[in-house]
């Protein structure tokens, strides 16, 4: 069987030039792929027990008796509505201020299909999330209870923190939306903690529903 010598030696063209190696992209992965990867990794950490799920009705006890620090990773506009007193705040997502034509188009679509209903801003991942947490919590052996509105973003945050060296992590299962009024007694802000994620038109429907329930009880 004849051997092909170019299997063993670099190919040289008749002009004596080596072929150029294929170009590899150094661009960061798109946000949607980062989000998907972080969520998948976070779910695996929770399922394996590396990150401990803590329901809202057990969170206060975990904080007082076990030393967990509550880390609120919601964006500013959600935290402004309601927040647990004394909790740390580092947003995983921040408002996207890019005004390129493509981003403006995405923002317009987002407002039409999601933003108008939920009141949510068009966001992007906070590129300094881990560094900002490290600045507030230098001790990576500290116990952090990661929390958001619905429990999805905090799964991603837990993944990033775990990869960054924080190994004593808890996850607020279901998020603040699943909490009862008595779960976090020291709440600041103008709204109830479990409603802080809700905004836009859906918030007005929620208020109407609460009003109708209150009227129904009085009848």
Buried (B, 14 or more C-beta within 10 A) or exposed (E): EEEEEEEEEEEEEEEEEEEEEEEEEEEEEEEEEBBEEBBEBBBEBBEEEEBBBBEBEBBBEBBEEBEBBBBBBBBEBBBBBBBBEEBBBBBBBBEBEEEEEEBEEBBEEBBEEEBEBBBBBBBBBBEEBBEBBBEEBEEBEBBBBBBBBBBBBBBBBBBBBBEBEBEBBBBBBBBBBBBEEEBBEEBBBEBBBBBBBBBBEEBEEEEEEEEEEEEEEEE
